[in-house]
Each structure stands twice: as C-alpha cells, then as structure tokens.
Amino acid sequence: MTLAPPPPPVPAEPCAGRRGTPRQRVWAACQPLAWIGPAIVLIFSVVLVPVVLMFRTAFHDIDAVGFDRGFVGWANFEALLREPSLAAVVTRTAVWVVVVVTATMVCSLLLAQLFNQRFPGRRVARWALIAPWAASVFMTAVVFRWMLDPRSGLINIFLHDIGVLPELGTAQADWLGRPSAALWWMIGVAVFVSIPFTTYAILAGLQAIPADVYEAAVLDGASPWRTYRSITLPLLRPALLVAVLINIMNVFNSFPIIWAMTAGGPGDQTATTTIFMYQLKSSSIAESAALSVVNFGIVIVLVVLFLKAAGGRSQVQS
C-alpha cells in the first residue's frame, strides 16, 4: 500500500509589525519622532552643544576677549590647580554640601514623621510647607539679604530688641560682610528652601510602608524605638538615599543663594566651586571652563549614584 506524501507546511503569516510596503514600515517607525523630536532637539541644543563647547574651551588657550589661540592640552587644569584660593574654595564647598544636606535630612525626617501622624490642621500645615519650595530660590535669598541689612534688616532689628546686638549699623550687625558668619546664614537659607521637597519625598516613603508590618511588630511586643529602628528605617532607606543624592546634586550646583546674598564675597571668601567658576571667567575663560569640566564630572558621578539608587528602589518596591 502506497502512503500519500505529507501535505506541505503552511507558511506562517507575517507579523503585524512587518505588514505593508517598505515605505509604510518606515513611516510607522518614524511616527514616534513627532513626539520625542522636540525633546531631542532641545537636549541637543541646550545640553550637548554647550557641554562640547565647554570641553573644547577647557583645552584651548582663550584670552579675555575670546580669541582662541589653539589647543594647549592640560595647561588650563594645571593653572587652575595653582590658583591660591582653590583649596579654600574646595574645602568650603565640602562644608557647604555636607552641612546643608545633613541638616536638611534631619529636619525633613522629623517633619515627615510629624506629617505622617493625624492631628488637627495637618492639611494646612502640609500646604504651608510647600511655600518655601514654590517661591523662587533667588527671591528667597534676596528677601533674607534684606532682612540681614545691618541698619534696617528685620532679623537685626529683632536681635537688637532682645539684646543680642548692642547697636544697629555696626560691623557686628553686618552678618553678610563677615565671611564666617555669612557662610552659616547662607547654609540656613539653603536648608530652609531644601526642606519642603525632602520632607515630601520622605513622607511618600513613610506612607508606602504597609500597616500590617507595624501590626505584626506590636503583636511581637516590639518597643516603638525597636520598631522604628528595625522596620521604619530599613524600609525607608530607598527614599532616604534618593533624597540624599538629589539634595547633594542641588546643593553642590547651588548658585542663586550665594550669588544673591554675597556674590561669593568679600572677594571669594564665601564662594563655592560653582561661584568660583563664575568669578574666574572675568580673568580666564579657559580656567573657568576647566573648573566647569571638573564640576561636570562630579555631577555625572552623582547622577550615576542616583540612577543606581533609583534602580535599587524599584527592585525593593517590586
């Protein structure tokens, strides 16, 4: 008996993404560009082009009027390292970042714990906390500079009324004219404007902790401090880490507060690396660009840390 040959295999239908003519497929692939195209153009023109020009300037000899004398390699970075004020500026920047971020995180953690509780007027208090964050940072710094005016500043008048300042208009009342005092007043303003965002970031982390975890801790007889140390802080760690990294980036790049209150003065005695970079451009554009490259590298490292923290946070939440 002769067996019939098996039927030929039925060809698979082409997938939906490959149907149509080549022109239609190209058009379908290019349609997303209509939505992301403006963002790509904006990033290219506002971010990438200035970064390329910054790196180019850092490795060229450019005089005060902008004439490019050619490639000089690492000479601008070597000249930057010979700046007599650089060591003090770097130290001041480290103090500025560490103190502002630490104080912000401590105050925000306490406020977030408070706002996570139920009490009369909680909604109004939360709205009021947004005000320093919603206002312009430069405007806030200018207001504090007015309040610290040696003769008519509101803060100095109050300190005079309670007996802290013996007389208005003296050198003792000129807080922003003395570098050591000015730095601490600017740190206070930076903490003031950083607290709202950080508090809400931590509050979001607190509200994401499941309530049944606390119920299980109560059933096990854990004390409030043990519950906070063993449950709240570990589960809050991703939110804390992201808040810390964002604050470090913002505070490190902070320009409006220092510039509006002291402009880095007297001289450069209250300048951070960001302010010092701006001051250098009046004497050496190339050195200013070299310091910009260094700051840019630090920011890139911080961004990488932030992305890793955000990735770890998403894994914890999943």
C-alpha positions in Angstrom: 0.0 0.0 0.0 1.4 3.3 -1.0 1.3 6.1 1.5 0.4 9.6 0.4 3.1 12.3 0.8 2.5 14.6 3.8 1.0 18.0 3.0 3.4 20.9 2.5 3.8 23.1 5.6 1.6 26.1 5.7 3.7 29.3 5.7 3.4 31.4 8.8 1.6 34.7 8.5 3.8 37.7 8.7 3.7 39.5 12.0 1.6 42.7 12.2 4.7 44.9 12.5 6.0 43.7 9.1 2.9 44.1 7.1 2.7 46.8 4.4 5.1 48.2 2.0 8.6 49.3 3.0 7.6 52.9 2.8 4.7 52.3 5.2 7.0 50.5 7.6 9.5 53.4 7.6 6.7 55.8 8.2 5.4 53.8 11.1 8.8 53.6 12.6 9.3 57.4 12.3 6.0 58.4 13.8 7.4 58.4 17.4 9.9 61.1 16.3 7.0 63.5 16.0 6.6 63.3 19.8 10.1 62.9 21.0 11.7 65.1 18.3 11.3 68.4 20.0 12.8 67.0 23.2 15.8 65.6 21.3 16.4 69.0 19.6 16.1 70.8 23.0 18.5 68.4 24.7 21.0 68.6 21.8 20.9 72.4 21.6 20.7 73.3 25.3 22.7 70.4 26.9 25.0 68.6 24.4 26.3 71.6 22.4 27.2 73.6 25.5 29.0 70.6 27.0 31.0 70.1 23.9 31.9 73.8 23.8 32.8 73.7 27.5 35.2 70.8 26.9 36.7 72.4 23.9 37.3 75.7 25.8 38.9 73.9 28.7 41.6 72.5 26.4 42.3 75.7 24.4 44.1 79.0 25.2 41.4 81.7 25.1 42.2 85.2 26.1 40.0 87.7 27.9 38.3 89.0 24.7 37.5 85.4 23.5 40.3 85.0 20.9 41.2 81.3 20.6 45.0 80.7 20.4 44.8 77.0 19.9 45.0 73.7 21.7 47.1 73.7 25.0 46.2 70.3 26.5 46.0 70.2 30.2 47.6 73.6 30.8 44.4 75.2 31.9 43.8 72.5 34.5 47.4 73.0 35.8 46.8 76.7 36.0 43.6 76.0 37.9 45.5 73.9 40.4 47.9 76.8 41.0 45.1 79.2 42.0 45.8 80.2 45.6 42.1 80.2 46.5 41.2 76.8 45.1 42.0 74.8 48.3 39.9 77.1 50.4 37.0 77.0 47.9 37.0 73.2 47.7 37.0 72.9 51.5 34.2 75.4 51.7 32.2 73.6 49.1 32.6 70.3 51.0 31.4 72.0 54.3 28.6 73.7 52.4 27.3 70.4 50.9 27.8 68.2 54.0 26.2 70.6 56.5 23.3 71.6 54.3 22.4 68.1 53.3 22.8 66.7 56.8 20.7 69.4 58.4 18.1 69.1 55.7 17.7 65.4 56.0 17.5 65.5 59.9 14.8 68.3 59.8 12.9 66.7 57.0 12.9 63.3 58.7 11.4 64.8 61.8 8.8 66.8 59.8 7.9 63.8 57.7 7.3 61.8 60.9 5.1 64.6 62.2 3.1 64.9 59.0 2.6 61.2 58.9 0.6 61.4 62.1 -3.0 62.6 62.3 -3.6 65.9 64.0 -5.9 68.9 63.6 -4.8 71.2 60.8 -2.4 68.7 59.2 -3.6 69.5 55.7 -3.0 73.3 56.2 0.5 72.6 57.7 1.3 70.5 54.6 0.2 73.3 52.3 2.3 75.8 54.3 5.4 73.7 53.9 5.2 74.0 50.1 5.6 77.8 50.2 9.4 77.9 50.6 9.7 75.4 47.8 7.2 77.1 45.4 8.9 80.5 45.8 11.9 81.4 43.6 15.1 80.5 45.3 16.7 83.7 44.2 13.8 85.8 45.5 14.0 84.0 48.9 17.8 84.7 49.1 17.2 88.4 48.3 14.5 88.6 51.0 16.9 87.1 53.5 19.6 89.6 52.4 17.2 92.4 53.1 16.3 91.0 56.5 20.0 90.9 57.3 20.7 94.5 56.4 22.9 96.0 59.1 20.7 99.1 59.6 17.1 98.2 58.8 17.0 94.4 58.4 14.1 92.7 60.2 16.4 90.0 61.7 18.9 92.6 63.0 16.1 94.7 64.5 14.8 91.6 66.3 18.2 90.7 67.6 18.7 94.3 68.7 15.4 94.3 70.6 16.2 91.1 72.5 19.7 92.4 73.4 21.8 90.2 71.1 23.1 93.1 69.0 24.2 96.2 71.0 23.8 98.6 68.1 22.4 98.5 64.6 24.7 99.6 61.7 27.9 98.3 63.3 30.3 95.7 62.0 28.8 93.2 64.3 25.4 93.6 62.7 26.9 93.2 59.2 26.5 89.4 59.0 27.0 89.1 55.3 30.1 91.3 55.4 31.9 88.8 57.6 32.7 85.5 55.7 32.5 83.2 58.6 29.0 84.5 59.6 27.8 84.9 56.0 28.5 81.2 55.3 26.3 80.0 58.1 23.5 82.3 57.3 23.6 81.1 53.7 23.6 77.5 55.0 20.5 78.3 56.9 18.7 79.7 53.8 19.8 76.6 51.8 18.3 74.3 54.4 15.1 76.4 54.5 14.5 76.1 50.8 15.5 72.4 50.7 13.3 71.1 53.5 9.9 71.0 51.6 11.0 68.7 48.8 12.9 66.4 51.1 10.1 66.2 53.6 7.6 65.2 51.0 10.0 62.6 49.5 10.5 61.0 52.9 6.7 61.3 53.7 6.0 59.4 50.5 8.3 56.7 51.6 6.7 56.5 55.1 3.2 56.2 53.6 4.3 53.4 51.3 5.2 51.2 54.3 2.4 48.6 54.8 0.4 49.0 58.1 0.3 45.2 58.7 4.1 45.3 59.2 3.6 47.6 62.2 0.7 45.4 63.5 3.0 42.4 63.4 5.6 44.2 65.4 3.1 45.2 68.0 1.9 41.6 68.4 5.6 40.5 68.8 6.0 43.0 71.6 8.5 45.3 69.9 9.0 48.7 71.5 8.4 51.9 69.5 12.1 52.6 69.2 12.8 49.0 68.1 10.0 49.2 65.6 11.4 52.4 64.2 15.0 51.1 64.0 14.2 47.7 62.7 11.2 48.4 60.4 10.8 52.0 59.5 14.4 53.0 58.7 15.2 49.8 56.7 12.0 50.2 54.6 12.6 53.9 54.3 16.2 53.5 53.1 15.5 53.8 49.3 13.5 57.1 49.8 16.3 58.4 52.1 19.0 57.5 49.6 17.3 59.1 46.7 16.5 62.3 48.8 20.2 62.5 49.9 21.5 62.2 46.3 19.1 64.7 44.9 20.0 67.2 47.7 23.7 66.7 47.1 23.3 67.5 43.4 21.1 70.5 44.1 23.3 71.9 46.9 26.5 71.3 45.0 25.2 73.2 42.0 23.6 75.9 44.1 24.2 79.3 42.6 21.3 81.7 43.4 21.5 81.7 47.2 25.2 82.5 47.4 25.2 84.9 44.5 22.2 86.9 45.7 23.4 87.2 49.3 27.2 87.7 49.0 28.1 87.1 45.3 30.9 84.9 46.8 32.5 87.9 48.6 34.2 89.5 50.1 36.5 88.5 47.3 36.0 84.8 47.0 35.8 84.0 50.8 32.2 82.7 50.6 32.4 81.2 47.1 31.9 77.5 46.4 33.2 75.9 43.2 30.1 76.9 41.3 30.5 80.6 42.3 34.3 80.5 41.9 33.8 79.1 38.4 31.7 82.1 37.5 34.3 84.5 39.1 37.1 83.0 37.1 35.6 83.9 33.8 36.5 87.6 34.3 40.2 86.7 34.4 40.5 83.4 32.5 37.7 81.9 30.5 39.7 78.8 29.9 40.3 78.2 33.6 36.6 78.7 34.2 35.9 76.1 31.6 38.4 73.7 33.2 36.6 74.1 36.6 33.3 73.5 34.8 34.6 70.2 33.4 35.6 69.2 36.9 32.2 70.1 38.3 30.6 68.3 35.4 32.5 65.1 36.2 31.4 65.3 39.8 27.7 65.8 38.7 28.0 62.8 36.4 29.2 60.6 39.3 26.3 61.9 41.4 23.8 61.1 38.6 25.2 57.5 38.3 24.7 57.1 42.0 21.2 58.4 41.7 20.3 56.0 38.9 21.7 53.1 40.9 19.7 54.2 43.9 16.5 54.6 41.9 17.1 51.1 40.4 17.5 49.7 43.8 14.4 51.4 45.0 12.3 50.0 42.1 13.6 46.5 42.9 12.6 46.9 46.6 9.2 48.1 45.7 8.7 45.3 43.2 
